[in-house]
């Protein structure tokens, strides 16, 4: 087993200098620090976590609080988790994944016990019960998702309002005047999933300005229910020429629904979804989409969190609320409305 003494010998420095170079407890020249880091990589040295925590008051662990909720599509949530964990690993932090239903209690436990150096929250609700606990915790926190009150926290999210407007504007420019918008299940809204109504409300307002008839509905998160809902919507609104999807399960179910009905995209129906490019590849989805950027949001949240963890002036840096501007990925699923059926 490689020790700090082995690293020191390989780097040509004393054991204490090697330790200080790794811990940052004392000022070490860039040249010496580089030699120590090179020796660490060459020898495959891994610091003892317990000793490191005692020496630096850091665990090098980030807590990731997420839940797999029945009314949301689990594969979409996994992409946000991967973005967080991959970036943490790049920055030499481990992830403690917490999925307890009682998120407030779990957050109190891991922050009070100093099990982690910082927290990333997913499944953020409008009035999230975890936020007062996180604000009072000694560790910093970062959110992926916009709550009603962002005070004292770093927040990162997609600009869902602009995404809704972009969907409508794209269809309007092509000549569509009647559309269907399928959002996440209504339960998501009831528990405070603001991203659902942020996109839906903006789309409805933009549709009204453009004199577009928009049928906005909530869909399910699983088959066969979401497939049945899509069939029912297309039956109920035969004049609709476009379909907007803020529901990953609906996007995954749509190819089968259209095949059953003998409909071709974009000749018979134009489609725009809201999901990531990776999600589209995973489910072989041929539809144009607003990029939800879970990997980018994860990177932004973790990098900001690590800056706070490692900053000596943590309390002086202003908190940030940053939105990713939506980007429409054109996969050829939209066009001018086809001939009336």
N, C-alpha and C positions, 0 to 999 in steps of 0.2 A: 504494500500500500504506500503510495507516494505521500510524503509529509512536507510541511512547510520548510523543514530543513533541507530536503532534497531540492526544492525550488530555489532556496537561497544559494545552495552550492552551485546549481546549474547557472544561476544568474550572476554569480560572482559577487554576492553581497552578504551581509550578515542576516541571520534569521530575523532579527527585529526589523531591519530595513525591508526585507521581503514582506513581512507582516504589515508594516505601515503602508507599503506600496499598494497592497491589496485592500486594506481597510480604509485608506484615505484619512487616517487619524492624524498624520503629520504631513507636512509639505515634502514631497519627494520629487526630484528632478524628472522631467519627461523622459530623459534617456534611461534612467534607472528603472522607472516604472515600465517602460517598454521592454527592457530586458527581463524583468520579473514576469510580465504578461506573456512574453514569448516562452519563457521556461514553463509557465503554467500550462500553456497550450501544448507544448512539446511533450511534457511529462503526463498530461492528463490529470492534473491535480484538481481535486474537489475539496473545498474547505469544509470542515466539520460544521454542520448547521448549528448545533448547540453552542459550540465554542464561538462561532461567528456572532450569534445572537447576544451572547454575554459581552463580547468585546465591542460590538458596534450598536447594540440595541436594535438591530434589524434582523428580521427573519428571512428576508429575500423571498417572501411569499406574498402574493396578491390574492385577496379573496374575491371570487366571482360569484355573485348571488343571482341565480336564474331559476326559473320554474318551467317545467314542461306542463303547460296548461291544456286541458282537454279541448278547449274551444279555440286553440291556435295550432297551426301546422308545425309539428315538431322539426322537420327538416330545415325550415326557415330559421328557427331559433338556433339550431346547431351552427349555422354559418356565422352568427354573431359571436358565439362562444369560441369558435375556431379563430376568428380574427383577434380576439383578446388573448387566447392562450399562445398563439403563434408569436405575437409581438412580445408578450411577456418572456417567452423563452429566448427570443433574440436579445433581450435586455438582461438576461441572466436571472430572471425571477421565475419561481414556480407558481402554479395556480392551485388554490384551494377552492374547489367547486362545491357550492352549497345550494341544494335544491329543495330545502324544507318548505312545506306549505306555509308555516308561520315564519315569514321572512324577517319580521321585526325581532322576534325572539332570537333567531339564528344570528342576526346582525349584532345584537347586543352581546351574545355569547362570544363571538370571535373577536370583536373589538375590545371587550373588557378583558379578555384573557391574553391580549396582545399576540394572537396567533398569526396575524398578518400585518404587513406594513401599510396597506392601503386597500381600498374596496372599489370594485366596479359593479354597478347595479344594472341589470337587465330587467325586462318586464316592468318598466317604470310607468306608474299610474299618475293620473292628474293630481290626486291628493294621496300620495304614497305614504303609508304609515311608517316606512323605513327611514324617511328623510330626516325627521327630527332626531332620530337616534344617530344617524350618520353625521349630522351637523355637530352633535355634541361629542362625537368620538375623538380620541386623540389622533387617529389616523385620517389622512385625507381620502376623499372619495371622488369618483367620476361616474357620470351617468351616460348610458346610451339610451336616449329617449327623453323627451321633453316633459317635465312635470309642470304643474300650475305655478309653483314657486321655485325658482332656481337659486335662491339666496344661499351663499356659502358653499356652492358646489360647482364643479366644472361639468358642463352639459354638452353633449354632442348628438346630433340627430340629422336626418334627412329633412329638407324643407318640403314637408308634405303639402302645405298650401300651394306652393309653386308647382309641385308635381301634379296636383289636381287641375290647376289652370293650364298647365302644359298639355295634358291629355286632351282637354276640351279644345284648346287652340289648334292643336294638330289636326283633330278631326274636323273642326270648322273650316280650316283652310282647304281641306280636301272636298268639302261640300256636304258633309253629314249634318243632318238636322234633327235626327232622333237617335238617342243612344241609351244604352243600359250600363249602369255602374253597379258592380257587385263588390261589396265591402266585406270585411271580416264579420264574424258572428256578432249579433247584438249584445251577447254577454260580454264581449270585449269592451264595448262602449260602456255598458253598465258598471263595470268595475274600474273605469277610468282610462281606457286605452285611447288617449287623445289623438294618436296618429290616425285613427279611423275617421273621426269626425273632422279632423283638420283637412284631410284630403277631400272628403265628401262635401263638406260645406263650401270649400273653395271651388270645387267642380260645379256645384249647383249654382253658385253665384256667377261664375263665368258663363255657364250655360244660359242663365237668364239674360245676361248682357248680350250674348250672341243669338238670342232667340232660338236656342236649341232645346228640344224637349228631352229631358234627362230623367230616366227612371232609376232612382237610387234605392237599392235593396241591400239587405244583409244576407250573406250566404253562410252555409255551414263550413266546418273545417275538415270534414271527413267524407269519404265515399261510403255508401252510395248516395247519401243525402245531398251532397253538393251537385252531383251529376243530375239528380232528379230536379233540383232547383233550377239548374241551367236549362234543362229541357222545358220546364214550366215557364220560365221567363221568355224564351224564344217563342213559345206558343202564344203567350199573353201579349207580346209586342211584335207582331210580324212586320211592322213598318220600320222597326229599329234596324239601322244599317251598320251600327258599330257597338262593340262591347268593350268596356273598361273594367279591369280587374285589379282591385286592391285586396286580393285574397289569393294566396299561393295555392291553396287546395283547389280553388276553382280553375286556376291556370293549368294545374296538373291534370285535372279531369276533362278540360275542354277538348283536347284532340279526339277522345273517344266519343264525346257528345256530338261533335261536328261530323265525324265519320258516320255515326249512326243516322244522322239526319241528311247525309249526302250534301253537306255544305262545304264550299271551298273558300279559303281565306287567301286574298282579300276580295275575290270576285263576289261572293255572296255576303260576306260579313268581314268588316275590318276589326282588328283586335289590338289593344294595347294593355299590357300588364304592368305590374309594379313588383319587381323582384330582381335578384342579382343575376349577373351573367353566368355565374357558377351554377345557380339554381336552374337557369334555362338549359345549360349543358347537361346537368344531372338528369333532368326529366325530358330531355330532347324536345324542348318547347320552341316552336318556330315563330313565336309571336314577338313583335316589337315590344319594348318594355322600358319603363323608367327604372334606371339602375338604383337599387336600394343600398348598395355599397356597404354591406355588413363588415367586410374585411377592413375597409378604410376607416369606418367608424371605430372599430376595435383598436386599430393602430393609433388613431388620434386620442382615444380615451386613455389607453395604457401609457402612451408616451407622456401625456400631460400628467398623469398620475405619478409616474416615476420621477418626473421633474419635481413634483411637490415632495415626494418622499425623500429625495436626495438633496433638496435645496436647504441651505442654511438660513434662508430668509422666507420660509414657507408662508408665514402669516402676512407678509407684505405684498405678495404677488396677487394682483386682482384675479378674481374668478372669471371664467370665460363661458359664454354660450355660443357655440359655433354650429352652423347649419351647412350641410353639403348641398350645393345647388344640384337640382335634378338634371339628369342627362338621359335623353331619349336614345336608346339603342335600336336602330332600324334593322329589322330582320325581314322586311318585305311583307308584313301582314296588314298594312293599311293602304288604302287606295280610294279613289273616287267611288261613291255609292254605285252599286250595280243597278241594273234595270229593276223596276218594281215588280214584285212577284204577284 
